Structures are given as structure tokens and as C-alpha cells.
Amino acid sequence: MNTKNNKRYKINCEKIETAFLTLILNHKYEDITISQICETAEINRSTFYAHYDDINDLTIKIESKFANSFVNIFNNGLRQNHEAFVDMFTFVEKNKYFYKAFLNIPYTTLAEKNSKIQAMSTIKDNLNNPQKSDIELYYRANFFGAGIKEICKLWLERDCKETPEQMATFIFNEYTNRKANDIFE
């Protein structure tokens, strides 16, 4: 029986996700077909449909999984130290095939939008800073997030030549006279 908790189900899920991420590195998203995914994953179509409704469902589930892991690294915006950024770059490097594809998507994905909303809500609830308006926090968080996204993209283009520790230091050197948390205060 192929249930969500058994080993075969999980293996097939990983095969499908890996096949999709492999394909998206060399093809436009809109050109990828379920047949290509099945062929690359060496599964049949019924196995694909046992896991996902369609390619959009697959994409949303993959993005959500990675976005949740990414947000958890920073404890929903509360953990903003050098070690957190080392962990972030380590995670990006470990999952570089996903991020090479994901960071080249020319629009803000649903998972990215949801993770920003979740992080902003947590930051706002925990800062208790009445001097900063919602709109100011929104712009600051998006500015910082866009910078992190671009740095990750450039680092991946260089095939992660610098270590995660070096990359984290680059970010902190940019804010040498400020704590990372000051960006949002």
C-alpha cells in the first residue's frame, strides 16, 4: 500500500521532486510536462498523480517545504545572528539545485510571499516598537530580503566558491555598526 507514511511513498516523492528540480534548471517552467518528470524520475504517471494534482501543485508543495525550512532557520525572524546566516547559507548550498531554479523565477512565488508575511508578523509582534509603522517595517524587510535573495543568487552562480561562514560575514560586515535586528527596529 502506497500511503504517505511508508518508505516507498516518500522515495517516490523525493524522486519526483528531484526530477522536477533537475528539469527546471534546463527548461522554462511552462515547458515542463508531467511526462518529462515521470521519465526523469523513472516512475509512471499514476505514481505522479498519487502524490500531486498537477505541476502547479508539485511546485507549491516544493516551494512551501523549502520556504518553511528557510523561515525556521531564522526562527520566524527572531534569530538574526551570524550563526543563523551561516545556517542559511549552508542550507542554500545543500539545496543548491532547488535554489538555482527558485531564485531565477522572475516573479514572487506564493511560498515566498507567505514566508514574508509570516516573518513580518513575527517580527512586528516581538519588536513592540511603536515608532515604526507597518509600512516602514514592510519596506525594510522587503529591502533586506531582496538583498539576501540576490546575494544567494550570485553565490550560487559562482558555484558556492565562498564558504557559508564567509558569506555570513559579508552580510554582517555590511552592518558593522548595527545589530542585524536594528534593520527592523
Secondary structure, DSSP 8 states (H G I E B T S, - for coil): ---TTSHHHHHHHHHHHHHHHHHHHHS-GGG--HHHHHHHHT--HHHHHHH-SSHHHHHHHHHHHHHHHHHHHTGGGT--SHHHHHHHHHHHHHTHHHHHHHTT-SS--HHHHHHHHHHHHHHHHHH--TTS-HHHHHHHHHHHHHHHHHHHHHHHHTTS-S-HHHHHHHHHHHTTTS-GGGGT-
